Amino acid sequence: MKYSLLLIALLSTSSILSAFSLFGSDEPSSQSKDGMPEPILAPTPIRIANTPTMEPVTMPSIREPLLTQAQRIRVSVIGQGVAPMNTSSPAQAYALAKRAAIADGYRLIAEKVKGVRVEGQDLIKNMMTQKSTIRTSVNAMVRNSNLVETTFKDGLCEVEMEIVLSYVDFSL
């Protein structure tokens, strides 16, 4: 109870002091004949002569290569796959890691050609993030990709893949 009374007293004192400093005088604001405070008039804007006008600035955009009839585009990616621990032989570990690397390469090619759909969701309670979820997805068909190089070292398989895009592939 004491603290609430003290808080009310401080708030009322600060509001009275702000009224004095707002008008720049030692007296509270003047009141009209009917007891209502006079309206505060906003200062008129100052116009400065000969001000140069600002023109909008456009930032240079990073341009992707444009697919034309006379030009082909080569997309190259490196997919990575890890060998699982519970394999029966080193050959099986190599085959599974290579398959995972090829699948990762296909995904990377699809992301570059078709783009990625990103969906996000946040759960906020008491103005704090409780749970944040981000999902990405790609929907594309990849055909005619080539395996350029395959390396396997320390359980990691890296596959370099490429695809050549031409105008004919997309003109149907």
TATA-V314069 format. One record per run of one state. SS is the DSSP state (H for helix, E for strand, L for the rest). FROM is the first residue (numbers start at 0). LEN is the number of residues. If there is no record, write none. Layout:
BEGIN
ss:SS from:FROM len:LEN
ss:SS from:FROM len:LEN
END
This chain:
BEGIN
ss:L from:0 len:1
ss:H from:1 len:22
ss:L from:23 len:7
ss:E from:30 len:1
ss:L from:31 len:5
ss:E from:36 len:1
ss:L from:37 len:35
ss:E from:72 len:10
ss:L from:82 len:7
ss:H from:89 len:25
ss:L from:114 len:2
ss:E from:116 len:9
ss:L from:125 len:2
ss:E from:127 len:10
ss:L from:137 len:8
ss:E from:145 len:8
ss:L from:153 len:2
ss:E from:155 len:10
ss:L from:165 len:1
ss:H from:166 len:4
ss:L from:170 len:2
END
